[in-house]
């Protein structure tokens, strides 16, 4: 897992020509999930130390983040897979937009 900012991870993987590899996709995905969660944990810790009532608010944000990740993995990913499959089929069909 990584706690480095997403652009930094992406740039490092791009420099090593690993961005398109499965391990590169895993690294970028982990960074995309862990980076916001890290900031939420820091905010919760700061709220507890300061004695503020923001702990509940941070918990709600954490729960919403988990819901967002679940929706992205379950709904958006399958829709994107279908879209990319349709796009690939369209590009392979004769008479498509890139045909001579």
FENQUI-V510749 format. One record per residue. N is the residue number from 1. RES is the residue in one letter. PSI is psi as a letter, one per 30 degrees, with the letter a starting at -180 (* if undefined). OMEGA is omega as a letter, one per 20 degrees, with the letter a starting at -180 (999 if undefined). BURIAL is 1 if it has 16 or more other C-alpha atoms within 10 Angstrom, else 0. Layout:
# FENQUI-V510749
N,RES,PSI,OMEGA,BURIAL / N,RES,PSI,OMEGA,BURIAL
This chain:
# FENQUI-V510749
1,X,l,a,0 / 2,X,k,r,1 / 3,X,g,r,1 / 4,X,l,a,0 / 5,X,k,a,0 / 6,X,e,a,1 / 7,X,e,r,0 / 8,X,e,r,0 / 9,X,e,a,1 / 10,X,e,a,1 / 11,X,e,r,0 / 12,X,e,r,0 / 13,X,e,r,1 / 14,X,e,r,0 / 15,X,e,a,0 / 16,X,g,a,0 / 17,X,h,r,0 / 18,X,g,a,1 / 19,X,e,a,1 / 20,X,f,r,0 / 21,X,l,r,0 / 22,X,e,r,0 / 23,X,e,r,0 / 24,X,e,r,1 / 25,X,e,r,0 / 26,X,e,r,0 / 27,X,e,r,1 / 28,X,e,r,1 / 29,X,e,r,1 / 30,X,e,r,1 / 31,X,e,r,1 / 32,X,e,r,1 / 33,X,e,a,1 / 34,X,e,a,1 / 35,X,e,r,0 / 36,X,e,r,1 / 37,X,e,r,1 / 38,X,e,r,0 / 39,X,e,r,0 / 40,X,e,r,1 / 41,X,e,r,0 / 42,X,e,r,0 / 43,X,e,r,1 / 44,X,e,r,1 / 45,X,e,r,0 / 46,X,e,r,0 / 47,X,e,r,1 / 48,X,e,a,0 / 49,X,e,a,0 / 50,X,f,a,0 / 51,X,g,a,0 / 52,X,l,r,0 / 53,X,g,a,0 / 54,X,f,a,1 / 55,X,e,r,1 / 56,X,e,r,0 / 57,X,e,r,0 / 58,X,e,r,1 / 59,X,e,r,0 / 60,X,e,r,0 / 61,X,e,r,0 / 62,X,e,r,1 / 63,X,e,r,0 / 64,X,e,r,0 / 65,X,e,r,1 / 66,X,e,r,0 / 67,X,e,r,0 / 68,X,e,r,0 / 69,X,e,r,0 / 70,X,e,r,0 / 71,X,e,r,0 / 72,X,e,a,0 / 73,X,e,a,0 / 74,X,e,a,0 / 75,X,e,a,0 / 76,X,e,a,0 / 77,X,e,r,0 / 78,X,e,r,0 / 79,X,e,r,0 / 80,X,e,r,0 / 81,X,e,r,0 / 82,X,e,r,0 / 83,X,e,a,0 / 84,X,e,r,0 / 85,X,e,r,0 / 86,X,e,r,0 / 87,X,e,r,0 / 88,X,e,r,0 / 89,X,e,r,0 / 90,X,e,a,0 / 91,X,f,r,0 / 92,X,f,a,0 / 93,X,k,r,0 / 94,X,k,a,0 / 95,X,g,r,0 / 96,X,l,a,0 / 97,X,f,a,0 / 98,X,g,a,0 / 99,X,k,r,0 / 100,X,*,999,0
